[in-house]
Amino acid sequence: MGAECAPAPPLIRSHPMPPTPTDDILTKVTRYNLIRDGRMLYIDVHEAISGSLAAPFVAVPNLINIIAQTQFQGTGHSEAQALEDCLKKIESIAFEDIFPQKSASEKAP
């Protein structure tokens, strides 16, 4: 007979989560990369661990320190649903149009 495999370690949710201040939101993040026309952006899918989001899962396109406008973020009851919703919203949108634009008053002199 073959060697028995050790049981997988428990998921983080099986451990009690430390309390967070009431306004804080703690999420577990899965990152995807979308490459289009030689350019890349990230899509982070957030799962609420503590606190609440717009849905149980929220997919947020980002350029690390710049997040997409809310109309391009996907939501769903699963990671796959949130990612699919996000991808549908951005499928025909140029990357530069997904992110907030600086107004003339915000631009450096």
Secondary structure as a PSIPRED ss2 file (coil, helix, strand):
# PSIPRED VFORMAT (PSIPRED V4.0)

   1 M C   1.000  0.000  0.000
   2 G C   1.000  0.000  0.000
   3 A C   1.000  0.000  0.000
   4 E C   1.000  0.000  0.000
   5 C C   1.000  0.000  0.000
   6 A C   1.000  0.000  0.000
   7 P C   1.000  0.000  0.000
   8 A C   1.000  0.000  0.000
   9 P C   1.000  0.000  0.000
  10 P C   1.000  0.000  0.000
  11 L C   1.000  0.000  0.000
  12 I H   0.000  1.000  0.000
  13 R H   0.000  1.000  0.000
  14 S H   0.000  1.000  0.000
  15 H C   1.000  0.000  0.000
  16 P C   1.000  0.000  0.000
  17 M C   1.000  0.000  0.000
  18 P C   1.000  0.000  0.000
  19 P C   1.000  0.000  0.000
  20 T C   1.000  0.000  0.000
  21 P C   1.000  0.000  0.000
  22 T C   1.000  0.000  0.000
  23 D C   1.000  0.000  0.000
  24 D C   1.000  0.000  0.000
  25 I C   1.000  0.000  0.000
  26 L E   0.000  0.000  1.000
  27 T E   0.000  0.000  1.000
  28 K E   0.000  0.000  1.000
  29 V E   0.000  0.000  1.000
  30 T E   0.000  0.000  1.000
  31 R E   0.000  0.000  1.000
  32 Y E   0.000  0.000  1.000
  33 N E   0.000  0.000  1.000
  34 L E   0.000  0.000  1.000
  35 I E   0.000  0.000  1.000
  36 R E   0.000  0.000  1.000
  37 D C   1.000  0.000  0.000
  38 G C   1.000  0.000  0.000
  39 R E   0.000  0.000  1.000
  40 M E   0.000  0.000  1.000
  41 L E   0.000  0.000  1.000
  42 Y E   0.000  0.000  1.000
  43 I E   0.000  0.000  1.000
  44 D E   0.000  0.000  1.000
  45 V E   0.000  0.000  1.000
  46 H E   0.000  0.000  1.000
  47 E E   0.000  0.000  1.000
  48 A E   0.000  0.000  1.000
  49 I E   0.000  0.000  1.000
  50 S E   0.000  0.000  1.000
  51 G C   1.000  0.000  0.000
  52 S C   1.000  0.000  0.000
  53 L C   1.000  0.000  0.000
  54 A C   1.000  0.000  0.000
  55 A C   1.000  0.000  0.000
  56 P C   1.000  0.000  0.000
  57 F E   0.000  0.000  1.000
  58 V E   0.000  0.000  1.000
  59 A E   0.000  0.000  1.000
  60 V E   0.000  0.000  1.000
  61 P E   0.000  0.000  1.000
  62 N E   0.000  0.000  1.000
  63 L C   1.000  0.000  0.000
  64 I C   1.000  0.000  0.000
  65 N C   1.000  0.000  0.000
  66 I C   1.000  0.000  0.000
  67 I E   0.000  0.000  1.000
  68 A C   1.000  0.000  0.000
  69 Q C   1.000  0.000  0.000
  70 T H   0.000  1.000  0.000
  71 Q H   0.000  1.000  0.000
  72 F H   0.000  1.000  0.000
  73 Q C   1.000  0.000  0.000
  74 G E   0.000  0.000  1.000
  75 T E   0.000  0.000  1.000
  76 G E   0.000  0.000  1.000
  77 H C   1.000  0.000  0.000
  78 S C   1.000  0.000  0.000
  79 E H   0.000  1.000  0.000
  80 A H   0.000  1.000  0.000
  81 Q H   0.000  1.000  0.000
  82 A H   0.000  1.000  0.000
  83 L H   0.000  1.000  0.000
  84 E H   0.000  1.000  0.000
  85 D H   0.000  1.000  0.000
  86 C H   0.000  1.000  0.000
  87 L H   0.000  1.000  0.000
  88 K H   0.000  1.000  0.000
  89 K H   0.000  1.000  0.000
  90 I H   0.000  1.000  0.000
  91 E C   1.000  0.000  0.000
  92 S C   1.000  0.000  0.000
  93 I C   1.000  0.000  0.000
  94 A C   1.000  0.000  0.000
  95 F H   0.000  1.000  0.000
  96 E H   0.000  1.000  0.000
  97 D H   0.000  1.000  0.000
  98 I H   0.000  1.000  0.000
  99 F C   1.000  0.000  0.000
 100 P C   1.000  0.000  0.000
 101 Q C   1.000  0.000  0.000
 102 K C   1.000  0.000  0.000
 103 S C   1.000  0.000  0.000
 104 A C   1.000  0.000  0.000
 105 S C   1.000  0.000  0.000
 106 E C   1.000  0.000  0.000
 107 K C   1.000  0.000  0.000
 108 A C   1.000  0.000  0.000
 109 P C   1.000  0.000  0.000
